Amino acid sequence: MKITVVDKGRGIAAQLAEAIGAKTEGRFIYIPENKGGGYITGFSFGSEMRMMIRNYYLHEAIVLERVNELLDGQDDIIVQLSGILPNSHGLINEQPNVMICKHALSAITAMPSDTVFGSVTIAVSRVYLHSLFGNLDHPVVKAVLETSDNVVFETGVSTEMIRVGSEFAVSPVPEGLENRFYRLKCEELLCYTFALLMQREAVPASTMHIDDIKAIYRVKQRLAKRLDVSPDIAGLAKEAGMSEPKLRKLFRQTFGKGVFAYYQSLRMTEAGKLLREKRFSVSEVGYALGFTNLSHFSRVFEAHHGIKPKRYSANVQA
């Protein structure tokens, strides 16, 4: 199912709800049982910031095309923190990550069926963002705060973000304090996001044409689909329609890692999931992910998770 929504500067929750047949009760939009489960909700904090919480799953896969038509003078930055809410539905989680981009950047998002989307999306004016983080002297931060062209950055999710996400799922304050509470929590998530950006190599960021952004994300999707096959940089560059040096540069700029390092991190995340959720043996996981040498798999796993896979498996089964 394909859904096209147009954001005129005030979000897409109502349009998305109508498209999937959800019902609105107060500030919550509930997914009907025949379509899935869970809810969408959010808060507006004036012209400075607003946020949307997605905590739901759908029985039917959806391709969401989002077209942005902003108000005159509107210059917002979108920070989408995916997979940070606790999963109470017993289904597969969406991939945890944080994406930072201009609000003006339209996008196409694939939403697989029976996958839990537990995200917090923050739209914040660049002026307000500058008042919070304008003192930070880092080229990636400056690119977010100052460039008028397209840039996209994606990073992983920290344990601090997961902790805050658990507070988003169940508000611990009375209704009259919720607006203030969620505003503070949004600012806390922004702090953790910029802390991760500041860990990146301090090199100037290049602006990206929308076609290059789409191409880089197609490369990311290709890597995620074939975790048992080492990436062919020349082939990926050809598919992306760019030179190998350009692919390497833009990929590292966007994701903070080179192509192979990013691929390896995807493999190790999947390895942890297979050991934790599927209860596969260490050898089954290693071979499934394309490793022919289990000692090598064990070393790579330990470098990523800080623990050997056998002990990791024993801990989750205890």
Contacts in CASP RR format, 6 or more apart in sequence:
PFRMAT RR
TARGET T0000
AUTHOR 0000-0000-0000
METHOD contacts of the structure
MODEL  1
MKITVVDKGRGIAAQLAEAIGAKTEGRFIYIPENKGGGYITGFSFGSEMR
MMIRNYYLHEAIVLERVNELLDGQDDIIVQLSGILPNSHGLINEQPNVMI
CKHALSAITAMPSDTVFGSVTIAVSRVYLHSLFGNLDHPVVKAVLETSDN
VVFETGVSTEMIRVGSEFAVSPVPEGLENRFYRLKCEELLCYTFALLMQR
EAVPASTMHIDDIKAIYRVKQRLAKRLDVSPDIAGLAKEAGMSEPKLRKL
FRQTFGKGVFAYYQSLRMTEAGKLLREKRFSVSEVGYALGFTNLSHFSRV
FEAHHGIKPKRYSANVQA
1 60 0 8 1.000
1 61 0 8 1.000
1 62 0 8 1.000
1 63 0 8 1.000
2 62 0 8 1.000
2 63 0 8 1.000
2 64 0 8 1.000
2 65 0 8 1.000
3 16 0 8 1.000
3 19 0 8 1.000
3 20 0 8 1.000
3 62 0 8 1.000
3 63 0 8 1.000
3 64 0 8 1.000
3 65 0 8 1.000
4 65 0 8 1.000
4 66 0 8 1.000
4 67 0 8 1.000
5 12 0 8 1.000
5 15 0 8 1.000
5 16 0 8 1.000
5 19 0 8 1.000
5 64 0 8 1.000
5 65 0 8 1.000
5 66 0 8 1.000
5 67 0 8 1.000
6 12 0 8 1.000
6 15 0 8 1.000
6 67 0 8 1.000
6 68 0 8 1.000
6 69 0 8 1.000
7 66 0 8 1.000
7 67 0 8 1.000
7 68 0 8 1.000
7 69 0 8 1.000
7 70 0 8 1.000
7 103 0 8 1.000
8 69 0 8 1.000
8 70 0 8 1.000
8 71 0 8 1.000
9 68 0 8 1.000
9 69 0 8 1.000
9 70 0 8 1.000
9 71 0 8 1.000
9 74 0 8 1.000
9 76 0 8 1.000
9 103 0 8 1.000
10 50 0 8 1.000
11 50 0 8 1.000
11 52 0 8 1.000
11 123 0 8 1.000
12 66 0 8 1.000
13 29 0 8 1.000
13 40 0 8 1.000
13 42 0 8 1.000
13 52 0 8 1.000
14 24 0 8 1.000
14 29 0 8 1.000
16 22 0 8 1.000
16 40 0 8 1.000
16 64 0 8 1.000
17 23 0 8 1.000
17 24 0 8 1.000
17 29 0 8 1.000
17 40 0 8 1.000
20 31 0 8 1.000
20 35 0 8 1.000
20 58 0 8 1.000
20 62 0 8 1.000
21 32 0 8 1.000
21 35 0 8 1.000
22 29 0 8 1.000
22 30 0 8 1.000
22 31 0 8 1.000
22 32 0 8 1.000
22 35 0 8 1.000
22 40 0 8 1.000
23 29 0 8 1.000
23 30 0 8 1.000
23 32 0 8 1.000
24 30 0 8 1.000
27 41 0 8 1.000
27 42 0 8 1.000
27 43 0 8 1.000
28 39 0 8 1.000
28 40 0 8 1.000
28 41 0 8 1.000
29 39 0 8 1.000
29 40 0 8 1.000
29 41 0 8 1.000
30 37 0 8 1.000
30 38 0 8 1.000
30 39 0 8 1.000
31 37 0 8 1.000
31 38 0 8 1.000
31 39 0 8 1.000
31 40 0 8 1.000
31 56 0 8 1.000
31 57 0 8 1.000
31 58 0 8 1.000
34 59 0 8 1.000
35 58 0 8 1.000
35 59 0 8 1.000
35 60 0 8 1.000
36 56 0 8 1.000
36 57 0 8 1.000
36 58 0 8 1.000
36 59 0 8 1.000
37 56 0 8 1.000
37 57 0 8 1.000
37 58 0 8 1.000
37 89 0 8 1.000
38 55 0 8 1.000
38 56 0 8 1.000
38 57 0 8 1.000
38 89 0 8 1.000
39 53 0 8 1.000
39 55 0 8 1.000
39 56 0 8 1.000
40 52 0 8 1.000
40 53 0 8 1.000
40 54 0 8 1.000
40 55 0 8 1.000
40 56 0 8 1.000
41 52 0 8 1.000
41 53 0 8 1.000
42 50 0 8 1.000
42 51 0 8 1.000
42 52 0 8 1.000
42 53 0 8 1.000
42 182 0 8 1.000
43 50 0 8 1.000
43 51 0 8 1.000
43 178 0 8 1.000
43 179 0 8 1.000
43 182 0 8 1.000
43 183 0 8 1.000
44 50 0 8 1.000
45 51 0 8 1.000
45 179 0 8 1.000
45 183 0 8 1.000
45 186 0 8 1.000
47 125 0 8 1.000
48 124 0 8 1.000
48 125 0 8 1.000
48 127 0 8 1.000
48 128 0 8 1.000
49 122 0 8 1.000
49 123 0 8 1.000
49 124 0 8 1.000
49 125 0 8 1.000
49 128 0 8 1.000
49 183 0 8 1.000
49 186 0 8 1.000
50 122 0 8 1.000
50 123 0 8 1.000
51 120 0 8 1.000
51 121 0 8 1.000
51 122 0 8 1.000
51 123 0 8 1.000
51 182 0 8 1.000
51 186 0 8 1.000
52 120 0 8 1.000
52 121 0 8 1.000
53 85 0 8 1.000
53 118 0 8 1.000
53 119 0 8 1.000
53 120 0 8 1.000
53 168 0 8 1.000
54 117 0 8 1.000
54 118 0 8 1.000
54 119 0 8 1.000
54 120 0 8 1.000
54 121 0 8 1.000
55 85 0 8 1.000
55 116 0 8 1.000
55 117 0 8 1.000
55 118 0 8 1.000
55 169 0 8 1.000
56 116 0 8 1.000
56 117 0 8 1.000
56 118 0 8 1.000
57 89 0 8 1.000
57 91 0 8 1.000
57 114 0 8 1.000
57 115 0 8 1.000
57 116 0 8 1.000
57 117 0 8 1.000
58 111 0 8 1.000
58 113 0 8 1.000
58 114 0 8 1.000
58 115 0 8 1.000
59 113 0 8 1.000
59 114 0 8 1.000
60 113 0 8 1.000
61 110 0 8 1.000
61 111 0 8 1.000
61 112 0 8 1.000
61 113 0 8 1.000
62 110 0 8 1.000
62 111 0 8 1.000
63 108 0 8 1.000
63 109 0 8 1.000
63 110 0 8 1.000
63 111 0 8 1.000
64 108 0 8 1.000
64 109 0 8 1.000
64 110 0 8 1.000
64 111 0 8 1.000
65 106 0 8 1.000
65 107 0 8 1.000
65 108 0 8 1.000
66 106 0 8 1.000
66 107 0 8 1.000
66 108 0 8 1.000
66 109 0 8 1.000
67 106 0 8 1.000
68 103 0 8 1.000
68 104 0 8 1.000
68 105 0 8 1.000
68 106 0 8 1.000
70 76 0 8 1.000
70 103 0 8 1.000
70 104 0 8 1.000
74 103 0 8 1.000
74 125 0 8 1.000
75 102 0 8 1.000
75 103 0 8 1.000
75 125 0 8 1.000
75 126 0 8 1.000
75 127 0 8 1.000
76 102 0 8 1.000
76 103 0 8 1.000
76 123 0 8 1.000
76 124 0 8 1.000
76 125 0 8 1.000
76 126 0 8 1.000
77 100 0 8 1.000
77 101 0 8 1.000
77 102 0 8 1.000
77 103 0 8 1.000
77 123 0 8 1.000
77 124 0 8 1.000
77 125 0 8 1.000
77 126 0 8 1.000
77 129 0 8 1.000
77 144 0 8 1.000
78 99 0 8 1.000
78 100 0 8 1.000
78 101 0 8 1.000
78 102 0 8 1.000
78 103 0 8 1.000
78 105 0 8 1.000
78 121 0 8 1.000
78 122 0 8 1.000
78 123 0 8 1.000
79 98 0 8 1.000
79 99 0 8 1.000
79 100 0 8 1.000
79 121 0 8 1.000
79 122 0 8 1.000
79 124 0 8 1.000
79 189 0 8 1.000
79 190 0 8 1.000
79 193 0 8 1.000
80 98 0 8 1.000
80 99 0 8 1.000
80 119 0 8 1.000
80 120 0 8 1.000
80 121 0 8 1.000
80 122 0 8 1.000
81 98 0 8 1.000
81 119 0 8 1.000
81 120 0 8 1.000
81 121 0 8 1.000
81 122 0 8 1.000
81 157 0 8 1.000
81 161 0 8 1.000
81 189 0 8 1.000
81 193 0 8 1.000
82 94 0 8 1.000
82 95 0 8 1.000
82 96 0 8 1.000
82 97 0 8 1.000
82 98 0 8 1.000
82 99 0 8 1.000
82 117 0 8 1.000
82 118 0 8 1.000
82 119 0 8 1.000
82 157 0 8 1.000
83 93 0 8 1.000
83 94 0 8 1.000
83 95 0 8 1.000
83 96 0 8 1.000
83 97 0 8 1.000
83 116 0 8 1.000
83 117 0 8 1.000
83 118 0 8 1.000
83 119 0 8 1.000
83 157 0 8 1.000
84 96 0 8 1.000
84 118 0 8 1.000
84 119 0 8 1.000
84 120 0 8 1.000
84 157 0 8 1.000
84 161 0 8 1.000
84 162 0 8 1.000
84 164 0 8 1.000
84 165 0 8 1.000
84 168 0 8 1.000
85 118 0 8 1.000
85 119 0 8 1.000
85 120 0 8 1.000
85 165 0 8 1.000
85 166 0 8 1.000
85 168 0 8 1.000
85 169 0 8 1.000
86 165 0 8 1.000
86 166 0 8 1.000
86 169 0 8 1.000
87 93 0 8 1.000
87 116 0 8 1.000
87 118 0 8 1.000
88 169 0 8 1.000
89 116 0 8 1.000
90 116 0 8 1.000
91 114 0 8 1.000
91 115 0 8 1.000
91 116 0 8 1.000
92 112 0 8 1.000
92 114 0 8 1.000
92 115 0 8 1.000
92 116 0 8 1.000
93 115 0 8 1.000
93 116 0 8 1.000
93 118 0 8 1.000
94 115 0 8 1.000
94 116 0 8 1.000
94 117 0 8 1.000
94 118 0 8 1.000
94 119 0 8 1.000
95 224 0 8 1.000
95 269 0 8 1.000
96 156 0 8 1.000
96 157 0 8 1.000
97 154 0 8 1.000
97 155 0 8 1.000
97 156 0 8 1.000
97 157 0 8 1.000
98 154 0 8 1.000
98 155 0 8 1.000
98 156 0 8 1.000
98 157 0 8 1.000
98 161 0 8 1.000
98 193 0 8 1.000
98 196 0 8 1.000
99 152 0 8 1.000
99 153 0 8 1.000
99 154 0 8 1.000
100 144 0 8 1.000
100 152 0 8 1.000
100 153 0 8 1.000
100 154 0 8 1.000
100 155 0 8 1.000
100 193 0 8 1.000
100 197 0 8 1.000
101 107 0 8 1.000
101 150 0 8 1.000
101 151 0 8 1.000
101 152 0 8 1.000
101 153 0 8 1.000
102 150 0 8 1.000
102 151 0 8 1.000
103 123 0 8 1.000
104 150 0 8 1.000
105 150 0 8 1.000
105 152 0 8 1.000
105 210 0 8 1.000
105 213 0 8 1.000
106 210 0 8 1.000
111 117 0 8 1.000
120 165 0 8 1.000
120 168 0 8 1.000
120 186 0 8 1.000
120 189 0 8 1.000
122 186 0 8 1.000
122 189 0 8 1.000
122 190 0 8 1.000
124 186 0 8 1.000
124 190 0 8 1.000
126 145 0 8 1.000
129 144 0 8 1.000
129 145 0 8 1.000
129 190 0 8 1.000
130 145 0 8 1.000
132 187 0 8 1.000
132 190 0 8 1.000
133 141 0 8 1.000
133 145 0 8 1.000
133 190 0 8 1.000
133 194 0 8 1.000
134 141 0 8 1.000
134 145 0 8 1.000
136 194 0 8 1.000
136 198 0 8 1.000
138 197 0 8 1.000
138 198 0 8 1.000
138 200 0 8 1.000
138 202 0 8 1.000
139 202 0 8 1.000
139 203 0 8 1.000
139 204 0 8 1.000
139 205 0 8 1.000
140 153 0 8 1.000
140 197 0 8 1.000
140 198 0 8 1.000
140 200 0 8 1.000
140 202 0 8 1.000
140 205 0 8 1.000
141 194 0 8 1.000
141 197 0 8 1.000
141 198 0 8 1.000
143 151 0 8 1.000
143 153 0 8 1.000
143 204 0 8 1.000
143 205 0 8 1.000
144 151 0 8 1.000
144 153 0 8 1.000
144 197 0 8 1.000
147 205 0 8 1.000
147 207 0 8 1.000
149 207 0 8 1.000
149 208 0 8 1.000
150 207 0 8 1.000
150 208 0 8 1.000
150 209 0 8 1.000
150 210 0 8 1.000
150 213 0 8 1.000
151 205 0 8 1.000
151 207 0 8 1.000
151 208 0 8 1.000
152 208 0 8 1.000
152 213 0 8 1.000
152 216 0 8 1.000
152 254 0 8 1.000
153 197 0 8 1.000
153 205 0 8 1.000
153 253 0 8 1.000
153 254 0 8 1.000
153 256 0 8 1.000
154 254 0 8 1.000
154 255 0 8 1.000
154 256 0 8 1.000
155 193 0 8 1.000
155 196 0 8 1.000
155 197 0 8 1.000
155 255 0 8 1.000
155 256 0 8 1.000
156 196 0 8 1.000
158 192 0 8 1.000
158 195 0 8 1.000
158 196 0 8 1.000
160 192 0 8 1.000
161 189 0 8 1.000
161 192 0 8 1.000
161 193 0 8 1.000
164 185 0 8 1.000
164 188 0 8 1.000
164 189 0 8 1.000
164 192 0 8 1.000
167 185 0 8 1.000
168 182 0 8 1.000
168 185 0 8 1.000
171 178 0 8 1.000
171 181 0 8 1.000
171 182 0 8 1.000
172 181 0 8 1.000
173 181 0 8 1.000
200 256 0 8 1.000
201 252 0 8 1.000
201 256 0 8 1.000
205 253 0 8 1.000
206 249 0 8 1.000
206 250 0 8 1.000
206 253 0 8 1.000
208 216 0 8 1.000
208 250 0 8 1.000
208 253 0 8 1.000
208 254 0 8 1.000
212 242 0 8 1.000
212 250 0 8 1.000
213 254 0 8 1.000
215 240 0 8 1.000
215 241 0 8 1.000
215 242 0 8 1.000
216 240 0 8 1.000
216 247 0 8 1.000
216 250 0 8 1.000
216 251 0 8 1.000
216 254 0 8 1.000
218 239 0 8 1.000
218 240 0 8 1.000
219 236 0 8 1.000
219 239 0 8 1.000
219 240 0 8 1.000
219 247 0 8 1.000
219 251 0 8 1.000
219 259 0 8 1.000
220 255 0 8 1.000
220 262 0 8 1.000
222 236 0 8 1.000
222 239 0 8 1.000
223 231 0 8 1.000
223 259 0 8 1.000
223 262 0 8 1.000
223 263 0 8 1.000
223 266 0 8 1.000
224 266 0 8 1.000
227 263 0 8 1.000
227 266 0 8 1.000
227 267 0 8 1.000
227 270 0 8 1.000
227 289 0 8 1.000
227 290 0 8 1.000
228 288 0 8 1.000
228 289 0 8 1.000
228 290 0 8 1.000
229 290 0 8 1.000
230 260 0 8 1.000
230 263 0 8 1.000
231 259 0 8 1.000
231 260 0 8 1.000
231 263 0 8 1.000
233 244 0 8 1.000
233 247 0 8 1.000
233 248 0 8 1.000
233 259 0 8 1.000
234 244 0 8 1.000
236 247 0 8 1.000
236 259 0 8 1.000
237 243 0 8 1.000
237 244 0 8 1.000
237 246 0 8 1.000
237 247 0 8 1.000
240 247 0 8 1.000
242 250 0 8 1.000
247 259 0 8 1.000
248 258 0 8 1.000
248 259 0 8 1.000
251 258 0 8 1.000
251 259 0 8 1.000
251 262 0 8 1.000
252 258 0 8 1.000
255 262 0 8 1.000
256 262 0 8 1.000
257 265 0 8 1.000
264 300 0 8 1.000
264 304 0 8 1.000
265 304 0 8 1.000
267 289 0 8 1.000
267 300 0 8 1.000
268 300 0 8 1.000
268 301 0 8 1.000
268 304 0 8 1.000
268 305 0 8 1.000
269 304 0 8 1.000
270 289 0 8 1.000
271 285 0 8 1.000
271 286 0 8 1.000
271 289 0 8 1.000
271 297 0 8 1.000
271 301 0 8 1.000
271 309 0 8 1.000
272 285 0 8 1.000
272 301 0 8 1.000
272 305 0 8 1.000
272 309 0 8 1.000
272 312 0 8 1.000
274 280 0 8 1.000
274 284 0 8 1.000
274 285 0 8 1.000
274 288 0 8 1.000
275 282 0 8 1.000
275 285 0 8 1.000
275 309 0 8 1.000
275 312 0 8 1.000
275 313 0 8 1.000
275 316 0 8 1.000
276 312 0 8 1.000
276 316 0 8 1.000
279 313 0 8 1.000
279 317 0 8 1.000
280 288 0 8 1.000
281 313 0 8 1.000
282 294 0 8 1.000
282 297 0 8 1.000
282 298 0 8 1.000
282 309 0 8 1.000
282 310 0 8 1.000
282 313 0 8 1.000
283 294 0 8 1.000
285 297 0 8 1.000
285 309 0 8 1.000
286 294 0 8 1.000
286 297 0 8 1.000
289 297 0 8 1.000
291 297 0 8 1.000
291 300 0 8 1.000
297 309 0 8 1.000
298 308 0 8 1.000
298 309 0 8 1.000
298 310 0 8 1.000
301 308 0 8 1.000
301 309 0 8 1.000
301 312 0 8 1.000
302 308 0 8 1.000
302 309 0 8 1.000
305 312 0 8 1.000
307 315 0 8 1.000
END
